Amino acid sequence: MSPARPSQVTLRTAFTVCFAVVATAALVLFLYETRLALTITVAAVMLAVALDHVVHLLEAQRLGRAGSIAVTVVGVILIFVGLSMLVVPAAVMQLRDFVASAPKIFDNLRHTPWFQRLNAWLDLDARIKDAVPGVLDLAQGALNPVISALTSALGAVAAFLTILTLTVFMLVFGSGLLGRLLGLLSPEARPIWERVLAESYRAVGGYLGGVLFICSVNATLTTSYLAISRVPYFLPLGILSGLSSLVPYAGPVLVGGLITLVALASGGLVKGLVTLGYFLLYGQLEGNLLGPFVFKRTVHLDPLITLLSVLFLAELLGIVGAVLAVPAVAVAQILLRELLQLRRERIATGPVGPAARS
């Protein structure tokens, strides 16, 4: 019988594993407890990346870095103040009315002739009777904090000023901080990370600019259609439709279905069908023209990868994960591509074998 081998697990290995587990748990707890601060920081980072492209355009006009940042920030403030004065009060008022009348709207929907026919066939009423109250309570509970935040001028201004302040600091000091961090790397690793950051900057900045354009087109067209067709609550519904484009593919489909149901319940079958036709036409515009232009020319993501990233990150982080899915996967794709390229270069320039030396 061969002698038993001594254990390969040393005290140092056990301590390292325990420390890694505790550190991971502490990191998860930290991220959970600071999720509000992280959300504000991520919003500021995305805004800074988007505005930095505007700053570079102004710098090309010989305004200087400080002057370009000042002009950009003042422009953002003016846009925010203008929207707050012109759009937000009316949108909040209509949103309050919509939340208050939502049970009545869906109750009217359940009593339409086409629903009665489907109910006789599929027994939908028994299923919806239990599901709808819980869904409406959940939706109203989720919307109440948002409405409170929007109607609280102090809270809205404080949140805006916090994000704007972080954005300005990132615009002013971000490039210098990144330069100092890159200076800590080895001469071999620094060019790789410089390429990763440069490509990520171009991809994320182009994506954010494109998505902002798509959201504006969606909100403008949808609000105009709903107002012309006299669908109630057209302003918050139009804004919600515009914001849905932040979540590629899935967002416009879900919100378009919700608005179609509202039009159907409030205006009858004809208005519901016309609204459905509008969203089908707009879906073709965004899916075949606007979306591919943004996703393929900026982040270079396949539509299937985009949809899967939205699905998994939405499950993990909620609506914030769905919004951040595309830029996050784009940065991960750039990093993975650089790592694979580095591996191929190392294999190609690896140690020379005995046959080559002979």
ChimeraX attribute file (.defattr): number of C-alpha atoms within 10 A of each C-alpha:
attribute: neighborCount
match mode: 1-to-1
recipient: residues
	/A:1	3
	/A:2	4
	/A:3	5
	/A:4	6
	/A:5	6
	/A:6	6
	/A:7	6
	/A:8	7
	/A:9	8
	/A:10	9
	/A:11	8
	/A:12	9
	/A:13	11
	/A:14	11
	/A:15	11
	/A:16	12
	/A:17	11
	/A:18	12
	/A:19	12
	/A:20	12
	/A:21	12
	/A:22	12
	/A:23	12
	/A:24	12
	/A:25	12
	/A:26	12
	/A:27	12
	/A:28	12
	/A:29	12
	/A:30	11
	/A:31	13
	/A:32	11
	/A:33	11
	/A:34	11
	/A:35	12
	/A:36	11
	/A:37	11
	/A:38	13
	/A:39	13
	/A:40	16
	/A:41	16
	/A:42	15
	/A:43	17
	/A:44	22
	/A:45	18
	/A:46	17
	/A:47	21
	/A:48	24
	/A:49	21
	/A:50	20
	/A:51	22
	/A:52	22
	/A:53	16
	/A:54	18
	/A:55	25
	/A:56	16
	/A:57	13
	/A:58	18
	/A:59	16
	/A:60	12
	/A:61	10
	/A:62	11
	/A:63	16
	/A:64	14
	/A:65	15
	/A:66	13
	/A:67	14
	/A:68	20
	/A:69	22
	/A:70	15
	/A:71	15
	/A:72	17
	/A:73	18
	/A:74	11
	/A:75	12
	/A:76	14
	/A:77	15
	/A:78	11
	/A:79	12
	/A:80	13
	/A:81	13
	/A:82	12
	/A:83	12
	/A:84	16
	/A:85	11
	/A:86	10
	/A:87	13
	/A:88	17
	/A:89	14
	/A:90	15
	/A:91	20
	/A:92	19
	/A:93	15
	/A:94	18
	/A:95	19
	/A:96	18
	/A:97	13
	/A:98	18
	/A:99	17
	/A:100	12
	/A:101	12
	/A:102	16
	/A:103	15
	/A:104	14
	/A:105	18
	/A:106	17
	/A:107	14
	/A:108	14
	/A:109	20
	/A:110	18
	/A:111	13
	/A:112	14
	/A:113	12
	/A:114	11
	/A:115	15
	/A:116	16
	/A:117	12
	/A:118	12
	/A:119	16
	/A:120	10
	/A:121	9
	/A:122	12
	/A:123	12
	/A:124	15
	/A:125	17
	/A:126	10
	/A:127	11
	/A:128	13
	/A:129	12
	/A:130	10
	/A:131	11
	/A:132	15
	/A:133	12
	/A:134	12
	/A:135	12
	/A:136	15
	/A:137	12
	/A:138	11
	/A:139	13
	/A:140	17
	/A:141	11
	/A:142	11
	/A:143	15
	/A:144	13
	/A:145	11
	/A:146	13
	/A:147	16
	/A:148	13
	/A:149	15
	/A:150	18
	/A:151	15
	/A:152	12
	/A:153	12
	/A:154	11
	/A:155	13
	/A:156	15
	/A:157	15
	/A:158	12
	/A:159	14
	/A:160	15
	/A:161	13
	/A:162	14
	/A:163	20
	/A:164	20
	/A:165	14
	/A:166	18
	/A:167	24
	/A:168	20
	/A:169	12
	/A:170	19
	/A:171	21
	/A:172	16
	/A:173	11
	/A:174	14
	/A:175	11
	/A:176	12
	/A:177	12
	/A:178	12
	/A:179	11
	/A:180	10
	/A:181	11
	/A:182	16
	/A:183	11
	/A:184	10
	/A:185	12
	/A:186	9
	/A:187	10
	/A:188	8
	/A:189	11
	/A:190	15
	/A:191	13
	/A:192	16
	/A:193	15
	/A:194	14
	/A:195	14
	/A:196	20
	/A:197	16
	/A:198	11
	/A:199	18
	/A:200	22
	/A:201	17
	/A:202	15
	/A:203	21
	/A:204	21
	/A:205	24
	/A:206	20
	/A:207	24
	/A:208	21
	/A:209	18
	/A:210	19
	/A:211	21
	/A:212	17
	/A:213	16
	/A:214	21
	/A:215	19
	/A:216	17
	/A:217	17
	/A:218	25
	/A:219	23
	/A:220	16
	/A:221	17
	/A:222	26
	/A:223	23
	/A:224	15
	/A:225	16
	/A:226	20
	/A:227	15
	/A:228	10
	/A:229	15
	/A:230	14
	/A:231	22
	/A:232	17
	/A:233	23
	/A:234	23
	/A:235	25
	/A:236	22
	/A:237	25
	/A:238	25
	/A:239	19
	/A:240	21
	/A:241	27
	/A:242	25
	/A:243	21
	/A:244	23
	/A:245	26
	/A:246	22
	/A:247	24
	/A:248	22
	/A:249	18
	/A:250	16
	/A:251	19
	/A:252	24
	/A:253	17
	/A:254	13
	/A:255	20
	/A:256	25
	/A:257	14
	/A:258	14
	/A:259	24
	/A:260	22
	/A:261	22
	/A:262	24
	/A:263	28
	/A:264	24
	/A:265	21
	/A:266	19
	/A:267	15
	/A:268	16
	/A:269	16
	/A:270	11
	/A:271	20
	/A:272	20
	/A:273	15
	/A:274	15
	/A:275	25
	/A:276	19
	/A:277	13
	/A:278	18
	/A:279	20
	/A:280	13
	/A:281	12
	/A:282	18
	/A:283	19
	/A:284	13
	/A:285	13
	/A:286	19
	/A:287	16
	/A:288	11
	/A:289	11
	/A:290	17
	/A:291	21
	/A:292	16
	/A:293	15
	/A:294	21
	/A:295	23
	/A:296	13
	/A:297	14
	/A:298	22
	/A:299	24
	/A:300	17
	/A:301	19
	/A:302	11
	/A:303	16
	/A:304	9
	/A:305	12
	/A:306	21
	/A:307	18
	/A:308	13
	/A:309	20
	/A:310	26
	/A:311	17
	/A:312	14
	/A:313	20
	/A:314	18
	/A:315	12
	/A:316	12
	/A:317	13
	/A:318	13
	/A:319	15
	/A:320	15
	/A:321	19
	/A:322	23
	/A:323	21
	/A:324	20
	/A:325	24
	/A:326	27
	/A:327	23
	/A:328	15
	/A:329	18
	/A:330	22
	/A:331	19
	/A:332	14
	/A:333	17
	/A:334	18
	/A:335	19
	/A:336	13
	/A:337	13
	/A:338	16
	/A:339	14
	/A:340	11
	/A:341	13
	/A:342	13
	/A:343	12
	/A:344	12
	/A:345	11
	/A:346	11
	/A:347	10
	/A:348	10
	/A:349	9
	/A:350	9
	/A:351	9
	/A:352	9
	/A:353	8
	/A:354	7
	/A:355	6
	/A:356	7
	/A:357	6
	/A:358	5
